[in-house]
Amino acid sequence: MKLERGPFDVTLAFDGQEAADALLNTEPPFDMALLDLMMPNLSGIDVLERLGKSPRSGMPTVILTAAGQDEQQRAAMDMGATVFLTKPFSPKKLYALVAELTGVSPEDDG
C-alpha cells in the first residue's frame, strides 16, 4: 500500500503464474519486480527462473520471504535477483529500495 501511495504504478498478481505472465508479456515492460518466495502455483524462484530465461532478464528483482533460508537466498541471487529481503521489513526501507532501483527520488514518498 505504501508503494501505491507514492509515485509508482503498482500491478498486483494473485499468484506466481499471473506474476510470470505479466512480467513476461506486459508492454511496456515493468521497471522492476517484487516477488514473494512463497506464492501459489509458481514460487518466486520459479518466476525468477522464467524471467531469467527471457529477454527481460536484466529487470531488477526483489525477493521477499518470511523464511530466509540461506539455500533459497543463494539460489535467488544466482538466478539474478537484485535483493533478497526477509520479513518483517520496514515499509520505509522497502519504499527506499524500490525508489533506488527505479530511479525515483525517495522524497517523492506519498
N, C-alpha and C positions, 0 to 999 in steps of 0.2 A: 504494500500500500504506500510505503514511503516513496518508492520509485515512481509510482503513478502520480503522486502529488508534485513531483519535480518536473523537469523538462524532458523526461523520457517518454517515448511511445512504448508502452508495455503490451506484449502479447502473451496471454496465458495459454498453456496447454494442459489438457485433462490428464494425459498420460505420456509415457515415453514415445509411443508410436506417433501421437499427434505432434509432439515436440520435434521428432525427427522429420516428419513430413513438412512441417512449417519451416524448419531450419534449412532443409534441402531444396524447397520449392518456392518459397516466397520471394517475390520481386518487388522492389529491390531487396537485396539480402539484408538480414539483420546486422547490426553493428557488433553485437555480442550475444552470448547465450549464458543463462543461469540454469544449471541442471541439478536437480536433486539426485543423489545417488540411488535412492530407493523410490522408483516410480512404477506404477502398474504397466504391464505389457513389455516395455523395454526399460532397462535401468539407465541411469545417467551415463554409465560406462558404455552401454550398448549404443546410445545416441551419439556419444563422443566418438566411438569407433566408426560409425556410419559417416559422421561429419568429416572425420579424418581421411576417409576414402573418397571424398568428394572434392570438387573444385573450390569449395568453401572451407577447406581445411585450416586456413590461417585465422579463422574467426576467433577472437578472444573468448574463452570459455571459463566460467567459474563453476566448480563443482561444489555443491552444498551437501552436507551429510550430518546426521546425528551420530553416526558411527564412524569414527576417524581411524579405521584400521590402516596400518602402515602399508599393507599389501595393496589395498584399493587406492590409496593415495599415490603410490608408485605407479600403478597401472594407469591411473588417470593422467598423471604428469607425462608418462611415456607416450601416451596417445595424443598429447598435445594440449591438455588442459593448461590454462594460464595460472589459475589459482585453485587451491583445494581448501575450502573453509568448513570448519567443524562447528555445528550448532552446539550451544547457543552462541550467536554472534550479535554484535551491536548493529541495529539498523543504520546508524550513522556511519559505521565502518563499511557496511555493505554499500551504502549510497556513495561514499567517497571512492570506494574501489570501482564501482560502475562508472562514476564520473571520470575517473582516471583512465579507464580502459576505453571509454568512448570519446574522450576529449572534451567533456562538458566541464565547465567551471564548477567546483564544489559550492561556490557562493550562490549558484542557481537553485540551491536546496529550497523546495517548496514546503 
